[in-house]
Amino acid sequence: MLNFLLRRIGVMFLMIFLVSTMIFFMFRLMPGDPTAFVVDPSIPTEAREQLLDRYGLNESLFVQYQIFIKDLVRLDFGDSYFYNRPAIEIIQEKLAATLILMIAAMIIAYTIGVLIGALMAWRRGTKFESFAITFALFFRSAPTFWIGLIAILVVSVQFGLLPAQGMRSAGTGGGTFSEMFLNLDFLRHLILPTIVASLYFIATPLLIMRNSMLEVMSEDYIEMARAKGIKEWKILYYHAARNALLPVVTAGALFIGSAIGGQVLLEVVFSWPGLGREIVTAVTRHDYPLAQACFIIISAVVMFMNLVADLMYAFLDPRISYN
Amino acid sequence: MSFKRKSLIFGCLLVVTMLFMSACGGGQTGDVSDDELGEMVPSLVILSSLPEANMVNYEMAQEVAEELQELGVDIVAQPMDFAVLLDVLYGEDMDYDAFTIGWSGRIERLDPDMFIHSIFHSDNAGVGGNNTSRYRNPAFDALADAQRQEMDLEKRREIVFEAQEILAEDVPLITLYSRANMQTYNKERFENVINIPGEGLFNEWTPFTLTPLTDKTVPVVASNVNIDDINPLSSKSVYGWRNLRLIYDKLVRLSPEIEPVPWAAESWEVVADDVIDVTLRSGMTFHDGEPVTVEDVKFSYDLFIDQNVEYFASFLEPIDSVEITDENTVRFNLKYAYAPFITNTLAQIPILPQHIWEDISNPVQYANSEAIGSGPFKLERFQTGEELVLSRFDEYFEPPIIEGYIFQIFASPEGVLTALELGNVDMVSYDLVPAHTEQIFNNDGGRYDHLELTEAQDIGFFYLGFNIDRPPFDNREFRKAVAYLTDYDLALDVHLNGYGARGGGGFSIVEANEFWHNPNVPIYDTYDPEMARQILEDAGFTWDSNGRMRMPK
């Protein structure tokens, strides 16, 4: 087990190094230079040169790369060109907003998805099943921004039930983490985007659960449980569902990994100040340090969550072992 | 079929073909063979913007290319990412024929220096310079230099007028259109807004005059662009600055009529063309209670010069030294007479508190999260990507009426429109996208009854630029012809729904900039393809047997 773990972690570091290298060169191969976005094109040539100097972009690509890797080892991602602050600070701020939204949506999607998915398999062939599948696939395939806009139009504009956008009412931000996130105003702003996001996410746990349940239901021990006269719902949730959960867990772990990139369109529609939007603007602004840091952190988290999923397998299913 | 017959048919065909070809040539070539004509007009590319970035520029580049194709020029319009376009225009290769781009109408550009000197003087025609048309005219250069050194306003205006006439004759670029700043605010909650060309509603005066009509005394100003940071030495975003100038005071502010008025200064005196004395208003304090002194003023200017702040480099370059002459007066010694000094330099540089900034080792990197200035508003909080909250500074010598304002950042204009409809925001700080202007104007079902639509003319402009270093654009008559091939009304009436102003050849100081605009320009500002053809013929351009345009011999 330990051997396996060490090997995996070793490979992970190697991958992060390779990914970072790729990201570094990809950004610098992009046409256009960052000064165009940071300063107005009307500034004098000397000032532009000076700015390039300050950013270290006048060095050769190889020297830049050496500095980049040296800093990376110390987990220093440099200062964002646009914000003039450490890139990692910006990411921390935005990540909190993104993760709260994504995890809230995930909890809802996975809880409901698993429960309904199991029930769907149990009631295979009924109208309920076909309705649920249609429902899930509809929201999976409809563009999230469109669903978001409709939700805003109906819930916020038409009925005025919930705030339309943003993370909090204007002028109420600031303060400590709990002052910023643990209050009713924030919660009210969270509801609508969470619902829209979970409608989009729900198809995955729902369908995976249904398929894996169908497999489990053909197992002998279910037949056995039935023969023993155990109540239907008890067989469903105690005996079958627990064993059918495995693939859902993997999907869930990988979901968290990808969730930190956020749902860009959703963040735009709801003006949610999350990381997804930040990544897009960082790339278009050629804000190399910020964009690099975002992508490196995302890939590291995805790899880490993969590892966690593998380990969880062994934990949930005693038949799997890494020895 | 006999050989004779075959050759007869072949011969007939040949004659017919030749007749046909000469007919295509439009008759102008007559019996002159192609070899005797001038060089072929080279194949040309107009670099334009991507349709999603600027639809009007994209369409207009296509239009002009089609017009020139009809005149027998091998030309295409090629859309290009903005960053890449800038790279091409400012890069070392200078490898381009023509392009469409624009200059935004920032307030300091009301001073004619930018749109006369910076973008047309031959000094700036080199690599990286702003004269991307590579226009070089010694007579014009002399005027561009003279206006910069003329401290007398009326005389300077005459020089600027004359310079504009030269540009209109030379057509170094063709202005396609200027946009109108269409903006909106909630008229049921606030009144007394001031609308300024180039800046619109969220300028440096509206916060002073804005008057609440309800209990809501803190308006929410919506933005769809992010603010970078709130350190005056490093902030580069337009909206960073529009807010910073309310936190930090300046010696001079430009009045709503765009005239410089002494502000933190009590007065200024032009001692000599290159020596300016500024007397500081007395009794001012910073937000932390410390007095504002001449030492602070000198310190601020020195700091901006020392730190070589890119954004202000061109305004500060003329300053030789700043000295304190008495307890209320600061003397600016200039390297040379510089007319925009009062309107641009004094009206741009913020006064920083020396007692805070002198101890900071790396001012450009300083976060300045508790910005202390001496302006009309105090910083309460800046939440990156979300909002900037300011409150009124009660000790200010001319305190605003509103108790503060919130500058809220949205992810998209659509989000702002919803917030406007719901009454969550009270004013926009950017130009509405045309679709939203229409929506608010149409006011379906009275949804926008509470909004007032405002219009100001932008002083910036969008244009078709040429590389005058290359044929055929090195030929003035050719550029004039292109000015007649540009459909200015199409740009304004069709593409902009009429929200804007017409362009014209060599036109850079638009009408909205009333004081400096010469009413006799532009000269070439009508769409007339026949006239274009005439000009080209008169200039010696010819067409070969394939109908392709040839350069004059």
Interface residues (C-beta under 8 A of the other chain):
Chain A: P31 G32 D33 A36 F37 V38 V39 D40 P41 S42 I43 P44 T45 E46 A47 R48 Q50 L51 R54 D79 F82 Y83 N84 R85 I90 E93 K94 L149 I152 S156 V157 G160 P163 A164 Q165 G166 M167 R168 A170 G171 G173 G174 E267 V268 V269 F270 S271 W272 P273 R277 E278 T281 H286
Chain B: D81 F82 A83 V84 L86 D87 L89 Y90 W103 S104 R106 M114 S118 V127 G128 G129 N130 V218 V220 N226 D228 D229 N231 S234 S235 K236 S237 N308 E310 Y311 A313 S314 E317 V364 Q365 A367 E380 R381 Q383 T384 G385 E386 E387 V389 I406 Q408 I409 F410 A411 S412 E414 G415 T418 A419 E421 L422 N424 V425
